[in-house]
Amino acid sequence: MRQPLAAAEARKLAREILVRGTVSFTKHCLEELRKDGRTTVDATNILRGGAYAEAEWENGAWRHRAWTQRMAVVIEFDTETRLIVVTSFVFR
């Protein structure tokens, strides 16, 4: 898969993966969601309807931030059919 993806391409691919692929959550992300009183459903809703930022190179991978007014997630595309939600955070 060619990376980095433009923000619009990342949004489109993430939506396709939600329907036909696999979404995984890191242990860290699950802990952050729990700490903030959020669930994987909240994170998935951000992937479906949130805004996307351009990719940034971090910790050896291209990562995209997706967000709404209240919350954000950071994702990596592992393959064209699998993405990993690395972390999440709420805006306070």
Secondary structure, DSSP 8 states (H G I E B T S, - for coil): ---S--HHHHHHHHHHHHHHSEEEE-HHHHHHHHHTT--HHHHHHHHHHSEE---EEETTEEEEEEE-SSEEEEEEEEETTEEEEEEEEE--
